[in-house]
Amino acid sequence: MSLPDRFQPVPKRLLSACVLGMALIAGGCQVRPLYSDPGPVASTSANVSGSVRSKLASVSINEPGNRITQEVRNNLIFLFGGGAGEPVHPAYTLRISVISQNLSLALIQNADNDKSGQPTAGSIRMTGSYVLTRIADGQVVGKGNRIVTAGYDAPRQRFAAERAVRDANNRAARELAEAVNLNVAQDLSKI
């Protein structure tokens, strides 16, 4: 059997031109990690280099109004600075507000199989809104909302049930801080 005429081998010049064209197209694509340092970049007004990590380290966060917002703020300070604390000379400010809702999911049943109305399982829904502003000119660099949930089991003992809710709030605050950290890093990588 022989190949039909339309399936004859492609000329070498055409093949090499196609390979060269694809190499040029692929050479224009750039993929790099979000937290990488792109090299020497001119610094901004607050001595912030071009890397996202150093920009994150120069973000100050507003004072909280309640315990849950304080938990989110503490986690963000740790994530932004890598454990170094708040910046001395911030280049950006982050205004964050957090709302936490406690949602009951299941009801306990006693030996007579009637519902006593005591919640035994629940979920914490935490919503965080943030606005990232450049201090030098007051321009809003980024803003957004994030929602996270954390489940918990509440036993019959009152203290244990309150502690389960608090632990779920702490877990949700940690997850919300990680989500906001990623969003702020994406916002800062665009400028």
trRosetta pair geometry for C-beta under 8 A, 3 or more apart (Angstrom, degrees):
i j d omega theta_ij theta_ji phi_ij phi_ji
3 7 4.3 -107 176 84 119 116
3 8 7.0 158 105 -76 125 46
4 7 5.5 82 61 14 75 100
5 8 6.2 -11 -171 -36 48 109
10 14 5.5 -109 170 82 101 120
10 15 5.1 118 108 -59 118 101
11 14 4.7 86 67 9 90 105
11 15 6.9 -161 94 -6 45 89
12 15 5.5 -57 -145 40 35 113
12 16 6.1 30 159 -16 70 107
13 16 6.0 -55 -143 39 28 106
13 17 6.3 30 155 -20 63 107
14 17 5.7 -54 -146 36 30 112
14 18 6.5 31 154 -19 63 105
15 18 5.8 -54 -151 34 30 111
15 19 6.5 28 153 -17 64 106
16 19 5.6 -52 -145 37 35 112
16 20 6.2 37 154 -19 66 106
17 20 5.7 -54 -146 39 30 112
17 21 6.3 33 154 -20 64 107
18 21 5.7 -54 -146 37 30 113
18 22 6.4 28 156 -17 64 106
19 22 5.9 -55 -148 38 30 109
19 23 6.4 32 152 -21 63 107
20 23 5.7 -54 -148 35 31 113
20 24 6.6 31 154 -19 64 104
21 24 5.8 -54 -150 35 31 110
21 25 6.5 30 153 -17 65 106
22 25 5.6 -53 -146 38 34 111
22 26 6.1 29 156 -15 67 108
23 26 5.9 -56 -141 42 29 107
23 27 6.2 38 154 -29 63 107
24 27 5.6 -51 -146 29 30 117
24 28 7.2 32 155 -22 59 100
25 28 6.2 -57 -164 26 33 110
25 29 7.7 34 145 -23 62 99
26 29 5.8 -47 -161 20 45 114
32 36 5.0 -99 164 45 106 147
32 38 7.1 81 131 -95 166 85
33 36 4.3 112 65 -35 91 105
34 52 6.1 -48 156 45 72 164
34 185 5.8 66 157 143 125 123
34 186 7.2 -50 -142 -82 129 65
34 189 6.1 -84 -155 -69 80 153
35 51 7.4 43 -179 179 54 101
35 52 5.5 -107 -117 70 49 114
35 53 5.2 62 -162 -55 95 101
35 185 7.0 -38 -77 -159 82 136
36 51 7.1 -120 118 -133 34 99
36 52 7.9 51 45 19 41 105
37 49 7.5 6 -142 122 105 129
37 50 7.2 104 -160 82 68 88
37 51 4.1 -38 -108 -86 75 126
37 53 7.5 -55 -69 28 86 112
38 41 6.2 51 77 -45 106 125
38 50 5.4 -73 50 121 106 128
38 51 6.9 178 11 -86 71 66
39 50 7.5 -9 67 64 48 139
40 50 7.7 98 162 12 20 128
41 49 6.1 112 60 -180 95 73
41 50 2.7 54 48 -40 150 138
41 51 7.9 163 27 -31 128 56
42 50 7.6 74 47 -58 42 106
43 47 5.5 -2 173 -139 141 39
43 48 6.1 145 -160 62 84 39
43 49 5.6 -48 -100 -91 89 50
43 50 7.8 -111 -92 -37 49 67
44 47 7.6 -78 67 0 63 10
44 48 4.7 -10 41 52 108 99
44 91 6.3 82 95 -149 129 145
44 136 7.5 -126 163 -26 109 151
45 91 6.9 143 71 -130 83 104
45 136 4.7 111 42 -96 153 137
46 58 5.8 136 109 -167 131 141
46 89 5.5 -175 -161 133 102 102
46 90 7.0 -23 -167 132 160 23
46 91 3.4 -157 43 -83 144 98
46 135 7.2 62 -51 55 138 121
46 136 7.2 -137 -30 -56 98 107
47 89 7.2 54 35 90 109 134
48 54 5.6 158 -158 127 72 102
48 55 5.3 74 -178 -96 129 65
48 58 5.0 -85 -92 3 119 160
48 91 5.0 -54 -33 -15 136 163
49 54 4.8 46 45 67 90 160
50 54 7.9 58 57 52 25 123
51 54 4.8 83 70 11 95 100
51 55 7.0 -160 97 -6 49 87
52 55 5.4 -57 -149 39 37 113
52 56 6.2 40 152 -23 69 103
52 185 5.3 66 170 -158 130 86
52 188 5.4 125 -139 101 83 113
52 189 5.0 -17 -89 -77 126 87
53 56 5.7 -51 -149 33 31 112
53 57 6.5 31 151 -20 63 105
53 82 7.5 30 -169 -42 108 125
54 57 5.4 -49 -147 34 37 115
54 58 6.8 29 154 -16 63 106
55 58 5.9 -65 -154 38 34 106
55 59 7.4 48 148 -39 63 97
55 91 7.2 -79 -143 69 68 133
55 92 7.3 48 178 -4 84 134
55 188 4.4 164 118 -179 140 137
56 59 5.9 -43 -160 5 41 118
56 79 7.7 -78 169 127 132 76
56 80 4.6 -150 161 -148 90 72
56 81 7.7 -150 124 -59 87 37
56 181 7.5 48 -145 -156 133 85
56 184 6.8 108 -115 115 91 113
56 185 6.1 -11 -74 -92 125 84
56 188 6.5 -162 -62 36 71 165
57 80 6.0 151 -93 152 36 79
57 81 5.1 90 -130 -112 79 59
57 82 7.0 -31 -90 8 109 97
57 84 6.8 20 -142 56 112 134
57 87 6.0 117 149 -79 66 111
58 87 5.0 88 -127 -104 43 167
58 89 7.4 -27 -140 96 99 66
58 90 5.5 139 174 -144 66 52
58 91 4.1 25 142 18 131 100
58 92 6.2 92 110 18 85 86
59 80 5.3 -107 56 -152 109 145
59 87 7.0 115 42 0 28 130
59 90 6.3 58 -149 -150 12 111
59 91 7.6 -49 -74 60 49 73
59 92 4.5 -29 -108 79 76 107
59 93 7.2 144 -162 -107 68 15
59 94 5.3 41 173 -23 115 113
59 132 7.2 -43 -133 -137 125 104
59 184 6.8 28 -97 171 171 142
60 86 6.1 54 -120 -164 82 107
60 87 6.0 -106 -64 49 84 98
60 90 3.7 -73 -20 -73 107 164
60 92 7.3 174 23 89 65 53
60 93 5.3 -28 70 -111 90 69
60 94 7.1 -174 89 21 39 78
61 73 5.2 170 123 -143 140 93
61 76 5.6 106 -75 98 156 132
61 77 6.3 -111 20 -67 132 86
61 80 7.8 175 -37 -1 114 154
61 86 7.6 -119 25 -114 85 107
61 93 7.6 147 -94 -164 22 62
61 94 4.8 -26 -106 68 71 104
61 96 6.4 -14 -158 9 103 117
62 73 7.9 -105 73 -110 54 127
62 93 6.9 67 -55 176 82 103
62 94 6.9 -125 -5 94 80 56
62 95 4.8 44 -19 -118 138 62
62 96 6.5 -175 42 28 102 68
64 67 7.9 107 134 -86 139 8
64 69 3.7 165 -145 106 109 105
64 70 4.2 -149 56 -67 161 66
64 72 7.7 137 -100 53 128 89
64 73 5.1 -129 -51 -10 115 143
65 69 5.8 45 40 39 67 152
65 97 7.9 9 19 -127 123 81
66 69 5.2 92 55 14 73 102
66 70 7.0 -128 103 -9 38 93
66 98 7.8 -126 60 72 106 101
67 70 5.4 -56 -151 34 33 116
67 71 6.6 37 152 -23 66 99
68 71 5.6 -46 -153 28 35 113
68 72 6.8 33 150 -14 64 102
68 98 5.4 -140 119 111 103 131
68 100 4.9 -121 -146 -20 168 136
68 126 7.2 -155 178 -127 128 119
68 169 5.7 -91 -109 -177 103 118
68 173 6.0 -155 -165 -83 71 121
69 72 5.7 -52 -150 38 37 111
69 73 6.1 40 150 -22 67 107
69 96 6.9 162 -154 108 99 98
69 97 7.0 -37 -110 -143 129 39
69 98 4.4 175 -90 32 76 116
70 73 5.5 -53 -143 38 32 114
70 74 6.2 35 156 -22 66 103
71 74 5.9 -51 -147 33 28 110
71 75 6.6 24 156 -13 62 107
71 169 7.1 121 32 138 165 92
71 170 5.9 -129 -152 -120 148 63
71 173 3.7 12 116 163 119 165
71 174 7.6 -68 158 -48 105 64
72 75 5.9 -61 -153 40 30 109
72 76 6.2 30 152 -20 66 109
72 96 6.5 -135 117 134 129 143
72 98 5.3 157 1 -64 152 150
72 128 6.3 167 -148 -104 157 136
72 173 4.7 -121 -65 -159 69 90
72 176 5.5 -44 -116 93 114 118
72 177 5.1 178 -154 -68 65 94
72 180 7.4 62 -177 16 111 146
73 76 5.7 -57 -146 37 30 111
73 77 6.4 33 155 -22 66 103
73 96 6.9 176 -82 62 83 133
74 77 5.8 -51 -149 32 30 111
74 78 6.6 28 153 -15 62 106
75 78 5.8 -56 -152 38 33 111
75 79 6.2 28 153 -15 67 109
75 173 6.3 154 -2 138 139 89
75 174 5.3 -178 -111 -116 153 56
75 177 3.4 168 104 31 122 177
75 178 7.5 -64 154 -40 127 67
76 79 5.6 -57 -142 42 33 108
76 80 5.8 30 161 -19 69 109
76 94 7.3 -126 160 93 148 152
76 96 7.4 163 -23 -17 165 162
76 177 4.8 -136 -58 -147 71 103
76 180 6.3 -35 -99 89 117 124
76 181 6.3 -173 -126 -71 73 92
77 80 6.0 -54 -138 38 25 108
77 81 6.1 -8 172 12 62 115
77 85 6.6 -4 166 -152 114 36
77 86 5.8 -46 -141 -70 117 74
78 81 6.8 -75 -137 53 19 87
78 82 7.7 28 174 -143 53 4
78 83 5.8 25 -151 -84 79 53
79 82 7.8 19 -172 -69 22 41
79 177 6.1 162 -4 150 140 106
79 178 6.9 179 -98 -98 154 55
79 181 4.4 -66 137 -103 146 146
80 181 6.9 -144 -63 -122 69 98
80 184 7.8 -29 -96 96 104 146
81 84 4.0 -121 162 55 110 86
81 85 5.7 -91 113 50 167 24
81 86 6.9 -112 -47 -79 148 18
81 87 7.0 -168 -92 -54 113 73
86 90 7.7 -45 174 -63 89 114
87 90 4.5 123 80 -80 123 72
87 91 7.8 -50 124 2 163 70
90 93 6.5 86 130 -73 140 67
90 135 6.3 115 108 -29 87 146
91 134 6.9 -26 154 -146 79 74
91 135 5.9 -147 -174 27 31 110
91 136 7.1 -7 -160 -28 78 100
92 132 5.8 2 178 -174 125 91
92 133 6.6 154 -160 79 73 43
92 134 5.7 -45 -103 -103 79 47
92 135 6.3 -144 -93 -17 22 88
92 141 6.6 -48 -129 17 124 146
92 188 7.6 -95 -33 -96 165 113
93 132 7.5 167 84 -151 44 48
93 133 5.1 -14 59 61 90 97
93 135 6.0 96 -19 -72 96 92
94 130 5.8 -14 -171 -164 96 115
94 131 7.4 157 -155 77 49 45
94 132 5.3 -14 -103 -101 78 74
94 133 7.9 178 -81 21 32 71
94 184 6.6 -22 -104 -110 134 142
95 130 6.7 151 80 -155 52 58
95 131 4.7 -7 56 55 103 96
95 133 7.2 30 -5 -1 103 113
96 128 6.1 -9 -168 -170 104 103
96 129 7.1 159 -152 83 54 48
96 130 4.6 -15 -100 -101 81 89
96 180 6.9 29 -116 -152 132 160
97 128 7.2 163 83 -151 43 56
97 129 5.1 -7 57 57 92 96
97 130 7.9 -178 21 -78 60 47
98 126 6.3 -8 -169 -172 101 99
98 127 7.1 157 -154 83 52 49
98 128 4.9 -15 -101 -100 80 82
98 173 7.5 34 -161 -115 158 87
98 176 6.9 93 -123 136 118 160
99 126 7.2 164 84 -153 47 52
99 127 4.8 -8 58 58 97 99
99 128 7.9 -173 23 -74 63 40
100 124 6.0 -15 -167 -171 101 103
100 125 7.4 153 -156 81 49 47
100 126 4.9 -13 -104 -103 78 83
100 127 7.9 -169 -76 23 35 65
100 169 5.9 29 -154 -126 156 101
100 172 7.0 121 -123 96 108 144
101 124 7.1 151 76 -159 48 53
101 125 4.6 -12 59 60 102 97
101 126 7.7 -170 22 -75 66 39
101 127 7.8 31 -3 -3 103 100
102 122 6.0 6 -176 170 84 139
102 123 7.9 153 -159 81 45 42
102 124 5.9 -23 -102 -103 61 72
102 165 6.3 -2 -118 -143 131 119
103 122 6.0 157 83 -166 50 83
103 123 4.7 -20 65 64 106 89
103 124 7.4 178 20 -86 80 21
103 125 6.0 45 -13 -9 122 107
104 107 7.6 51 158 -70 120 73
104 119 3.8 -102 -138 -110 117 141
104 121 7.7 107 -164 82 59 51
104 122 5.1 -47 -107 -103 44 98
105 119 7.4 93 36 -157 50 107
105 121 4.7 -56 66 103 109 96
105 122 5.6 170 3 -107 89 33
105 123 5.8 71 -44 -11 122 99
105 151 7.7 -16 -3 -135 152 101
106 119 6.9 110 72 -155 50 68
106 120 5.3 -53 95 61 101 91
106 121 4.1 38 29 37 111 108
107 115 5.0 29 130 -152 137 115
107 116 7.5 178 174 54 101 60
107 117 6.4 -33 -146 -115 123 22
107 118 6.8 116 -155 63 73 43
107 119 6.3 -59 -98 -100 57 47
107 120 6.8 100 -161 7 15 94
108 115 7.5 129 78 -148 46 66
108 116 5.9 -25 83 45 96 107
108 118 4.8 -16 28 73 119 97
108 119 7.6 112 -14 175 88 5
108 120 4.5 108 -63 -44 91 123
108 156 7.5 63 -94 -81 172 91
109 113 5.7 10 174 -140 122 43
109 114 7.0 156 -150 72 82 18
109 115 5.9 -52 -99 -93 75 58
109 116 7.4 155 -122 0 27 85
110 113 7.4 -102 74 -35 57 18
110 114 6.6 -16 45 57 97 68
110 116 5.5 75 -28 -40 111 119
118 156 7.1 38 144 -116 155 74
119 122 5.7 51 154 -62 132 106
119 154 5.9 46 109 52 85 138
120 153 6.6 -5 158 -161 74 75
120 154 5.7 -149 -149 64 31 80
120 155 7.6 38 -142 -100 82 25
121 151 7.0 -3 -177 -173 96 103
121 152 7.2 172 -154 91 56 48
121 153 5.4 -27 -102 -110 76 63
121 154 6.8 -165 -77 17 22 82
122 151 7.2 166 93 -153 41 61
122 152 5.6 -13 64 61 84 90
122 154 6.1 34 2 -19 110 119
122 165 7.1 -2 76 -98 141 88
122 168 7.4 -152 93 24 97 176
123 149 5.4 0 179 -173 112 112
123 150 7.0 157 -158 79 64 36
123 151 5.0 -32 -101 -100 80 67
123 152 7.4 165 -90 19 32 72
123 168 7.7 -158 -150 -176 31 143
124 149 6.5 157 80 -155 53 57
124 150 4.8 -9 53 58 105 89
124 151 7.8 -162 17 -78 71 21
124 152 7.0 43 -16 -5 100 114
124 165 7.1 126 -69 -157 118 69
124 168 4.4 149 -5 134 129 112
124 169 5.6 -154 -145 -79 163 57
124 171 7.9 129 54 65 133 93
124 172 4.9 -115 104 -29 121 151
125 147 6.6 -5 -173 -170 92 102
125 148 7.7 168 -152 87 49 39
125 149 5.1 -20 -99 -100 66 88
125 172 7.8 177 -142 -141 10 148
126 147 7.1 160 84 -152 48 53
126 148 5.3 -13 60 62 98 85
126 149 7.4 170 17 -89 72 35
126 150 7.4 19 -3 5 113 101
126 169 7.4 118 -72 -141 127 63
126 172 4.1 134 -4 153 135 125
126 173 6.7 -141 -152 -71 169 52
126 175 7.9 130 57 70 129 99
126 176 5.2 -86 112 -56 126 139
127 145 6.5 -8 -172 -170 95 104
127 146 7.4 165 -152 85 50 46
127 147 5.0 -15 -102 -102 76 83
128 145 7.0 160 85 -154 48 55
128 146 5.1 -9 59 58 97 92
128 147 7.8 -179 21 -79 67 38
128 148 8.0 10 3 9 106 98
128 176 4.7 121 -16 -177 137 123
128 179 7.6 143 51 79 129 114
128 180 5.8 -68 114 -62 143 126
129 143 7.6 15 180 -176 82 92
129 144 7.5 -158 -145 104 57 35
129 145 5.0 -20 -99 -100 76 82
130 142 7.9 15 108 111 102 89
130 143 6.3 -163 98 -141 58 58
130 144 6.2 -2 54 55 88 68
130 145 7.9 167 16 -86 66 37
130 146 7.9 10 2 5 107 102
130 180 5.6 105 -23 -145 149 118
130 183 7.3 139 55 92 132 131
130 184 7.1 -60 122 -69 152 104
131 140 6.1 -56 -172 -136 98 110
131 142 7.8 176 -154 96 39 49
131 143 4.4 -2 -109 -105 66 108
132 140 7.0 104 76 -165 55 64
132 141 4.7 -62 109 65 103 99
132 142 4.3 16 43 56 121 84
132 143 6.7 -159 19 -69 71 56
132 184 5.7 139 -75 -128 144 94
132 187 5.6 125 50 114 151 155
132 188 7.7 -101 162 -59 156 86
133 138 6.3 -15 -178 -157 116 44
133 139 6.9 160 -155 82 69 34
133 140 5.5 -42 -99 -101 76 54
133 141 6.6 164 -112 5 18 87
134 137 5.8 15 98 45 115 80
134 138 7.0 -54 77 2 73 8
134 139 4.9 6 38 56 113 85
134 141 5.4 99 -38 -46 91 113
135 138 7.5 18 -155 -70 23 49
140 143 6.1 -17 179 -31 122 112
141 187 5.5 105 131 158 94 114
141 188 7.0 38 149 -86 139 60
141 191 6.0 -59 -146 -30 112 148
142 183 7.0 175 151 150 136 90
142 184 6.6 165 79 -120 141 53
142 186 7.7 132 -128 88 157 78
142 187 2.9 -51 -46 -132 158 145
142 188 7.6 -84 -4 -41 137 57
142 190 7.9 119 -71 40 116 126
144 183 5.2 -118 57 -176 147 148
146 176 6.0 147 102 -146 119 76
146 179 4.3 152 -167 121 151 131
146 180 5.7 -134 15 -65 146 74
146 183 6.6 -143 -56 -20 123 143
148 172 5.2 163 102 -154 109 79
148 175 4.4 165 -168 107 158 118
148 176 4.9 -137 18 -69 131 76
148 179 6.3 -173 -55 -8 118 144
149 172 6.8 -36 -159 -111 15 113
150 168 4.4 167 112 -167 113 79
150 169 7.4 -164 61 -63 138 19
150 171 4.3 139 -134 90 149 112
150 172 4.0 -122 -4 -58 123 90
150 175 6.9 164 -64 15 107 137
151 168 6.8 -110 107 -127 14 124
152 164 4.4 140 173 161 127 99
152 165 6.3 -176 75 -85 163 41
152 167 6.7 131 -112 76 128 96
152 168 3.9 -88 -43 -58 126 132
153 164 6.4 -103 75 -153 47 148
154 160 7.6 138 -161 113 57 82
154 161 4.0 51 -164 -134 100 92
154 164 5.1 -168 -96 70 64 146
154 165 7.1 23 -92 -47 114 88
155 160 4.7 -13 54 107 115 133
155 161 6.1 -134 57 -65 56 79
155 164 7.4 141 8 -31 76 142
156 161 7.6 -69 149 -47 5 119
157 160 4.0 64 79 17 109 114
157 161 6.5 179 86 -15 53 86
158 161 5.8 -58 -148 35 29 111
158 162 6.4 26 156 -16 65 106
159 162 5.8 -55 -148 38 32 109
159 163 6.2 31 154 -19 66 107
160 163 5.6 -54 -145 38 31 112
160 164 6.4 38 152 -25 63 103
161 164 5.6 -49 -149 30 32 114
161 165 6.8 32 152 -17 62 102
162 165 5.8 -53 -153 35 35 111
162 166 6.4 33 150 -18 66 106
163 166 5.5 -52 -146 38 35 112
163 167 6.2 37 154 -20 67 105
164 167 5.8 -52 -145 37 30 111
164 168 6.4 31 153 -18 63 106
165 168 5.7 -55 -149 37 31 112
165 169 6.4 35 150 -21 64 104
166 169 5.5 -51 -150 34 34 114
166 170 6.5 35 151 -20 65 103
167 170 5.6 -51 -148 35 34 113
167 171 6.5 35 152 -18 65 103
168 171 5.7 -50 -147 36 34 111
168 172 6.2 33 154 -17 65 107
169 172 5.8 -57 -145 40 29 110
169 173 6.2 33 154 -23 65 106
170 173 5.6 -51 -145 34 30 113
170 174 6.5 32 154 -19 63 104
171 174 5.8 -54 -151 35 32 111
171 175 6.4 26 153 -13 66 107
172 175 5.7 -56 -145 41 33 109
172 176 6.0 35 154 -21 67 107
173 176 5.7 -53 -142 38 29 112
173 177 6.3 33 155 -21 63 105
174 177 5.8 -53 -150 34 29 112
174 178 6.7 28 152 -18 62 104
175 178 5.7 -53 -151 35 34 112
175 179 6.5 34 152 -18 66 105
176 179 5.7 -54 -148 37 33 111
176 180 6.2 29 155 -15 67 107
177 180 5.8 -55 -142 41 31 107
177 181 6.1 40 153 -27 64 106
178 181 5.5 -49 -145 32 30 118
178 182 6.7 31 155 -18 61 102
179 182 5.9 -54 -154 34 31 110
179 183 6.6 28 151 -15 65 106
180 183 5.6 -54 -146 39 36 111
180 184 6.1 34 156 -18 70 106
181 184 6.0 -56 -143 38 27 107
181 185 6.3 29 155 -20 62 108
182 185 5.7 -54 -147 36 30 113
182 186 6.5 30 154 -18 63 104
183 186 5.7 -55 -152 36 32 111
183 187 6.4 34 150 -20 65 105
184 187 5.4 -51 -147 36 36 115
184 188 6.2 31 155 -15 67 107
185 188 5.9 -56 -143 41 30 107
185 189 6.3 34 155 -25 64 106
186 189 5.7 -52 -145 31 31 112
186 190 7.0 34 155 -24 60 103
187 190 6.1 -60 -164 25 32 112
187 191 7.6 9 152 -6 63 106
188 191 6.3 -65 -154 38 41 101
